[in-house]
Amino acid sequence: MGVTSIRLNPDIEKPLADLTQQLDRSKNYLINQAVAEFISRQAMEKQRWQDTLEALESVKNNQLIDAKSVEKWMDSWGSEDELPTPTP
């Protein structure tokens, strides 16, 4: 396990100290949790951006699915006659 030192701003230090008491956890634990969550969010944002670029490329290439097809497909969810996912 690596060791990294950080300087916390006073407006972060006090609430962090309060949380350590409230949750009966160490600063190390809470900071690791916060960093892990931040990394996870960044990965999710990166994936969303990639999905957006792919969607824009689909629109640019006129690979579209009309709203009626999507609505009909969604209305079939949970029924015995559930429709397959519509494709362009």
For each residue, the residues with C-beta under 8 A, 3 or more apart:
1:
2:
3:
4:
5:
6: 31
7:
8: 12 13 16
9: 12 13
10: 13 14
11: 14 15
12: 8 9 15 16
13: 8 9 10 16 17
14: 10 11 17 18
15: 11 12 18 19
16: 8 12 13 19 20 27 30 31
17: 13 14 20 21 27
18: 14 15 21 22
19: 15 16 22 23 25 30
20: 16 17 23 24 25 26 27 30
21: 17 18 24
22: 18 19
23: 19 20 30
24: 20 21
25: 19 20 29 30
26: 20 29 30
27: 16 17 20 30 31
28: 31 32
29: 25 26 32 33
30: 16 19 20 23 25 26 27 33 34
31: 6 16 27 28 34 35
32: 28 29 35 36
33: 29 30 36 37
34: 30 31 37 38
35: 31 32 38 39
36: 32 33 39 40
37: 33 34 40 41
38: 34 35 41 42
39: 35 36 42 43
40: 36 37 43 44
41: 37 38 44 45
42: 38 39 45 46
43: 39 40 46 47
44: 40 41 47 48
45: 41 42 48 49
46: 42 43 49 50
47: 43 44 50 51
48: 44 45 51 52
49: 45 46 52 53
50: 46 47 53 54
51: 47 48 54 55
52: 48 49 55 56
53: 49 50 56 57
54: 50 51 57 58
55: 51 52 58 59
56: 52 53 59 60
57: 53 54 60 61
58: 54 55 61 63 64 88
59: 55 56 62 63 64
60: 56 57
61: 57 58
62: 59
63: 58 59 88
64: 58 59 88
65: 69 70 86 87 88
66: 69 70
67: 70 71
68: 71 72
69: 65 66 72 73 86
70: 65 66 67 73 74 86
71: 67 68 74 75
72: 68 69 75 76 83
73: 69 70 76 77 83 84 85 86
74: 70 71 77
75: 71 72
76: 72 73 79 81 82 83
77: 73 74 82
78: 82
79: 76 82
80:
81: 76
82: 76 77 78 79
83: 72 73 76 86
84: 73
85: 73
86: 65 69 70 73 83
87: 65
88: 58 63 64 65
